[in-house]
Amino acid sequence: MKRIFLISATATLFLGTTSAWPQTAGVAFGGTGSFDPLELQHARARGIQDKAHLVHYTKKFDLSGLPEYKPDGKLSGTIRQWGSNYLADSMLGRYLEDGFRKYHPDVKFADNLKSTFIAMAGLYTKQADLAPMGRKPTWDELQAYQRVFNSSPVEIAMATGSYDVAGWTFALNAFVHKDNPISKLTLEQLDGIFGAERDGGWTDNKWDSTVARGPEKNIRTWGQLGLTGKWADQPIHVYAYNLNYHFPRDFAENVMQGGYKWNEKLKEYSNEALPDGSALISAGKLLAAEVGKDPYGITYTGKLYGTARVKALALAATEAGPYVAATLDTVQDGSYPLSRHVYYYVNRAPGKKIDPLVREFLRYVLSREGQDAVQRDGKYLPLTAEVVRAQLKKLDETGKKSTSLE
């Protein structure tokens, strides 16, 4: 009797990337006959466990510029965490907690790590002290928090997103058809392609009218990017994630200066179910496939969805350059402009310091030992010394001055 084993629930969102998974994480679709529900349950459990232990990156980055962790006395108490399941679906959460308890054995953790979507709610309902998130909060999430506390949560970058691991906040790449002569773009050019004229943009929940731009900066043909001959008058076909996804928000913040007015002819894609309903094909895979068929197309998505029919472009923050291609190293060191971070968000009253126990744990996460735990887990990438210094400065300065929305 043939049995059908399905990829675990978390993995189904990323069908097409399972070649990197161990065989126990899921077996090919197809076949006939019935299956044993208990055996299916065990297969799914093995899949989640294997994903947790899977190390995607084995490179050891130089962490010598990061501070060694030196405990500020012995602490005790409980840290309540609500948020990202990616700490629970990997070894990282365990590595960080166990590493911290080596110095503070009386500290306990009470974790509700089901999803980034519950993180901010944990803070503003005062059920959590710390909220790990795989992205920045949405406007609505921040608005809800601010209504309760009349302030903003403290944001601390805890790791760099991955280079190409599905789900682990991978860097975003601009892809064109393999036959397209273009090889590089600036972020302003990407804004011109994907965006539209706007009256301003958002930084967190603050509207900034100084980043307004007019329609003269719209880029709608390949000739506007310097291509000649048969390319000059061809319209640029823009393919992108459905605007309800968080990818457009990250892209808009980094490329469109927080503006959310998009190209009027943008074609939107979302995850698509297989005909039998057993799994989802990732929108990223669909986007790359569309551009692979369209010589005049462009999209943005993760490197993991690239195919032989598309090519990734080098990007630069400004015309002055440098133009940087996405690699493991350039994503980790932040020189690639569309690298991303993952965050901890922290409760604290306006004008007050962060709770000493939570602050100490964050100091550990930002230490050489904490970032080595990120590296050992092998999915996210460790922070650079420059980013760590900025986060430690934020921890030190938080609460020194009070404003209505700190």
N, C-alpha and C positions, 0 to 999 in steps of 0.2 A: 504494500500500500504506500502510495506517495504522500508525503506530507508537505505542506506549504509553510515555510517560515518567512515571516515578514520582518523587515527592518524595524528596529525599535521606534517608538512613537516620536522621540526627539529627532531621530535620524531621517525620518521620512520627509522632512521638509527640505532635505538636501540631496534627493535622489540624483544620481549622476556623479556624485563625489565619493561613492562608497569604495572605490578601488583602494583607497588608503586605509580602509578598515580591515581588521582581522576577520577571518571567515566566520567566526562565531558571532560577529556583530550583525549578521544578516545573510540570507542566502537568496539566490536569484529568484525572481518572480516567475510564476508559470506552474505548469503541472496540473494534475487533476486529482480528484479524490478528496477525502475529508482529512481533518487534522485533529490532534489531541489538544484541547484547550490548555491543559496543564503544561504540556510540552512547549506550546507556543509562549506561555507565560515565562517559563524558564529561559527560553531562547531570547526573549526580550530583556530579561534581567541580565543575561550574559552579555548582551549587546551593550547595555548601559555600563556595565562593569568594565568591559574591554575598552570602551571609549574613554573611560576615566583614566585608565592606565596607559593609553596610547600616547607615545611621545612623537610629535611631528617634527620637532627641531632638536637636533642634538648638538648644534654649535654652542660653544661656550663663549659668551661675550665677555669683554673686559669690564669687570665691575669694580676695579680698583679705585676708581674715582668716587665711588659711593661711600657714605659714612658707615663705619662699623657700628653695629648696634651695641650701645652701652646702657643698660637699664638704669632708670632713675628710681632706685630703691625697689623693694618687693611690693607688688600690688596684689589685691584680691578683689573678687566681685564677679559679676556676670555681664558679658557683652551680648546684647540681643541684636541679631542680624536678620533683616528681611530683604530679600532681593534676588539677584541673579542666580539662576539655576546652574550657570556655568562654573560656579565655585563648587557646587555639589556634584556636578557631572564630570568633574576632573579631580585630580589629586591636590589641586592648588589650595582649596579651602582647608583641607586637612594639613597640608604642609605648613601653611601660615599659622594655623591655630596651634599645632603641636610644637612648632618652632618657638612661638611666643611663650608657651607654657614651660619650656625648658628654663626660662628666666623667671617666670611667674607661675609656679605650679598650682597656686590657689585660684587662678582665674578660670572661669567656666564660660562656655559659649552656648547660647540658646539660639539655634539657627532655624529660620523659616526661609529656605533658599529654593523657592519654587519658580520664580520668574522675576525679571526686571520690572514687570508691570505692577508688582505689589510693593516695590521698594519705597517709593515716595509715600504711599499710603501708610506704610509701617511707621514712617517718621511723623507724619502729621496727625496720626491717631495715637502717637506716643507709645506704640507697642514695640518700637525698635530704637536702638541707639545709633545704628550704623546701617546704611543701605547701599550695598554693592549693586552697580548697574553696568550693563554692557553698552550703554549709550548715555547721552545726556537726557535729562528730563524733558518732556514735552511742555508746551506752553500751559496746557491744562493742569499738568502735574505740579508745576511750579506755582501756578495761580492758587491751587488748593492749599499748598503748603503756606503760601504767603498770607492767605486769609486767616489761617490759624495762628501763625506766629508773628505776622507783620515783619517778617525778615526772610532772607533766602537761606537755604541750607549751605553749609560749608562743602565745597567741592574739592576733592583731593584725587588727582590722577594716581591710580594704583599700579597700572601696567600699560604697556603699549599693546594695541590690538595685534592680531596675528598678521602674517604676510598672506596666507592663503588657506586658512583652516575654516571650513564652513561653520558658521555660528559664532566663532570667536572673534567678532568685530574686525574682520579682515580689512586691509587697505583697499581703497577704491581705485580702479584703473579705468582710463578712457580707452575704448576699443573702436577701431575702424576696420573696414574690409582689408584683407591682406594686399589687394591691388591698389589701394589708395596711396598716392605718393607722399602724403603728409606723414611726418615722423614725430612731431613735437607740437605742443600747445602751451600757452600760458593759462593761468587760472582766469584771467580777464577774458581771454578768447573762449574758454569753456563757458563762462558766464554769458557771453554774447550768443553762443550756440544754444545753450539749454534754457537761458533765462529770457526775460522780457523787460521792457521799461518798467520802472518802479519808483515809488515815492519814498522808499527807505528800506530798512531791514531791521531784524530783531537780533539783539544780543541778550541771550537769556530771555527775560521778560521786559526788556527795555527797548523801546522803539527809537531808532537812530535815523533821522531824516538826512543826515549828511552823506549817506551811502546811496542816495537816489541816483538814478541814471535815466537817460532818455532813449528813445527808440533808435537814434543814430548809432548806438552801440550794439544793436541786434546784429547777429551774423547769421544769414540765412542761405548763402550760397558758398560753394567751395572756393569760388574765385575771390571772395572776401578774405580768404585765408592765404591767398597768394598762388593758388593752383591755376594753371593755364590750360590752353587747348580744350579738349573735350570736357574737362572738369570745371572750367571757369563759370559756366552758367547753370551748372547742375545744382538743384536745391539740396540742402543738407537734410537728410531724413533722421529725425531724432527719436530714439527708442529709450525708454526709461522705466523704472519701477513705478507701480501705482503710487499715487501721492499720499495714500494712507500709510505706506510703509515708513520705517524710520530711516532707510537709506536716503530718500530725498531730503530729509531734514539735515542729515550729516553733510550731504553734498551741498545743499543750499547755504549752510553755515560757513563752509570752507571755501566755496566757489562764488556764491552769489551774495556774499556779505550779509547773510541772514534774510535776504529777500525771498519771497515765495510766489512770485509771478513767473510762470514758466512759458517756454516757447509755445505759441498758440497751436502748433501742429504736432506737439509731442504725442507719441503713441505709448500708452501705458500697458504694463504687463504685471501680472501677479502669479503666484504659485498656481499650477494647473494640475488637477487631479488626473490620474491615469483612468482609462475607461472603466476599469473594474473597481475604481474607488479605493484601491489598496494603498496608494501612496501619492505623494505630490511631486511634480517636477518643479524644481526651483525656478523662480522668475529669472534668476541670473543666467541659468542655462538657456532659457528661452530667448533672452535678450541677445546673448552671444550668437545663437543660431540665426536670429533674424539679420543681424549685421553681417554674418557670414554669407548670407544670400543676397545682400544689398550693397553693391559697390559704393553707394552714396550715403550709407548709414553710419551712425555713430551711437554709442551707448556708454554707460559706465556700470561696472560691476566688479566682482572680485576676480583676481588672477586665476583662481581655481576653475573658473568657467570658460577660460580662454580655449580656443580650438586652433587647428591649423589654418582655418579660413579667416581668422581675425588677427590683428596685431595690436599690442598695447603701445600707447604713446608715452614718450618722455614728457614730463611736465615741469614747469617752472612757476615760481610765485610771481615773477615779473619778467618783462622783456630782457632785463639785464642778466637773467639766468641765475644759477646754472640750471640747465634742463636735466632732470634726473629720472631715470627709469626705476620702476619698482623692483627691488630685489629684497631678499631677506635682510641684508645689511642696511639698505637705505630706508626701509620701513622702520627698522629698530632704532636707527640713529636719528630719525625724524627729518632727514634731508629730502625724502620723497614727500611732496606737498600734501598728498591725500592719505597719509598715515593717520590712524585714529587711536584714541585712548579708551580705557575703561576706568570706572570711577568708584570711589566711596563717597557717599553723601552723609553728612553728620548733623544731628540736631544740636542746637544750643540756643539759649535765650539771647536776644539782642544785647550787645555790649558785654556779654559774658564769655569766659573761656570755655573751650570744649571740655567735656568731662575728662578728668585726668586719666582714667583707665582707657577710654577710647582713644585719647590723644597718644598714649603710650603705645597702644597697639598699632596705630597709624605710623608712628615713628619706626616701629619694627618693620612694617610693610615696606617703608621707604628706605630701609637700611640695605646694606650689602647682603645681609643674610636673607632679608625678605625678598629682594629681587632675585637672589639665587634660587629661592623657592619657585618663583615665576619661571625662571630658566629651566629648572629641573622638571617642572610639569610639562614643558615643551609644547605649549599651544599659544598662549599669549607670549609677548616678548618683554624683556626687562626694560625699565626706564633708563634714560641717559642720566648722567650726573647733573647736567643742566636742569632737566625737568625735576629731578629729585630736590635740588636746592630750592627751586621755586615753590615746590609743595611744602617743604619744611619751613620756609619763610612764611607761607600762608598759615601754617599751624601756629607759629610763634606769634604772628601779628593779629590773629583772629581774637576779637574781643577787646583790643586796645582802644578802638574808637567805636562809637555807636552811632548808627544812622537808622532811619525808619526802615530801610530795606538794605541791610548790610550785604 
